[in-house]
Amino acid sequence: MSDRVGMPTVGGLRSGMVDYGVGVIASMAYSVSQQFLGTGLLGGLIGAAIAGSVIKGTRGTAVSTILGFQSGLGASIGGGMLGGGSDTSSRGSI
């Protein structure tokens, strides 16, 4: 395990920044698709597929897997199967 921890290198920093950039691009693709398709299980499925297809290779596979897990978890906890929870836009505030 100690061979995995060490001083930061320029290559390691570059790799970390590339990974961060890939995550930002994937999250933007997912967010845009969610705006059009909703946040339910079906919207999450299509959004994860779009985000995973934007990012190629094993990173794209990881993005799709993580977003699928997140969408399934959100739908099972409080959302609906086909979109969101309750609509609070018509409720007044005090």
C-alpha positions as CSV (number, residue, x, y, z in Angstrom):
1,M,0.0,0.0,0.0
2,S,2.9,2.4,0.7
3,D,4.0,2.2,-2.9
4,R,0.6,3.9,-3.8
5,V,1.3,7.0,-1.7
6,G,4.1,9.4,-2.4
7,M,5.1,12.9,-3.4
8,P,3.0,14.6,-6.1
9,T,4.6,14.7,-9.5
10,V,3.8,16.8,-12.5
11,G,2.5,13.8,-14.4
12,G,0.2,12.9,-11.4
13,L,-1.1,16.4,-11.2
14,R,-1.8,16.5,-14.9
15,S,-3.6,13.2,-14.7
16,G,-5.7,14.5,-11.8
17,M,-6.6,17.6,-13.7
18,V,-7.6,15.5,-16.8
19,D,-9.8,13.3,-14.6
20,Y,-11.4,16.4,-13.1
21,G,-12.1,17.8,-16.6
22,V,-13.7,14.6,-17.7
23,G,-15.9,14.6,-14.7
24,V,-17.0,18.2,-15.4
25,I,-17.8,17.5,-19.0
26,A,-19.8,14.4,-18.1
27,S,-21.7,16.2,-15.4
28,M,-22.6,19.0,-17.8
29,A,-23.9,16.5,-20.4
30,Y,-25.9,14.7,-17.7
31,S,-27.3,18.0,-16.3
32,V,-28.4,19.2,-19.8
33,S,-30.1,15.9,-20.5
34,Q,-31.9,16.0,-17.2
35,Q,-33.3,19.4,-18.0
36,F,-35.0,18.0,-21.0
37,L,-35.8,14.5,-19.9
38,G,-36.6,14.9,-16.2
39,T,-35.0,13.4,-13.1
40,G,-36.9,10.2,-12.9
41,L,-35.6,6.7,-13.6
42,L,-36.2,7.0,-17.3
43,G,-34.6,10.4,-17.5
44,G,-31.7,9.2,-15.5
45,L,-31.2,6.2,-17.8
46,I,-31.1,8.3,-20.9
47,G,-29.0,11.0,-19.2
48,A,-26.4,8.4,-18.0
49,A,-26.3,6.9,-21.5
50,I,-25.7,10.3,-23.1
51,A,-23.0,11.3,-20.6
52,G,-21.3,7.9,-20.9
53,S,-21.3,8.2,-24.7
54,V,-19.7,11.7,-24.6
55,I,-16.8,10.2,-22.6
56,K,-15.1,7.4,-24.4
57,G,-13.5,4.3,-23.0
58,T,-13.4,3.0,-19.4
59,R,-14.1,6.5,-18.1
60,G,-17.3,6.6,-20.0
61,T,-18.3,3.2,-18.6
62,A,-17.5,4.4,-15.1
63,V,-19.6,7.6,-15.6
64,S,-22.6,5.6,-16.9
65,T,-22.3,3.1,-14.0
66,I,-22.1,5.8,-11.3
67,L,-24.9,7.9,-12.8
68,G,-27.1,4.8,-13.1
69,F,-26.5,4.0,-9.5
70,Q,-27.3,7.6,-8.5
71,S,-30.5,7.7,-10.6
72,G,-31.7,4.4,-9.2
73,L,-31.0,5.4,-5.7
74,G,-32.8,8.8,-6.1
75,A,-35.8,7.1,-7.7
76,S,-36.1,4.5,-4.9
77,I,-35.7,7.0,-2.0
78,G,-38.0,9.9,-2.9
79,G,-38.4,10.5,-6.6
80,G,-40.8,8.7,-8.9
81,M,-40.2,6.1,-11.5
82,L,-41.0,8.5,-14.3
83,G,-40.1,11.9,-12.8
84,G,-39.5,13.8,-9.7
85,G,-41.3,14.1,-6.5
86,S,-44.1,16.5,-5.5
87,D,-44.5,19.8,-7.2
88,T,-44.0,22.6,-4.7
89,S,-44.1,25.5,-7.2
90,S,-47.7,26.3,-6.4
91,R,-47.3,26.4,-2.7
92,G,-47.1,29.9,-1.1
93,S,-44.4,31.0,1.3
94,I,-44.8,32.8,4.6
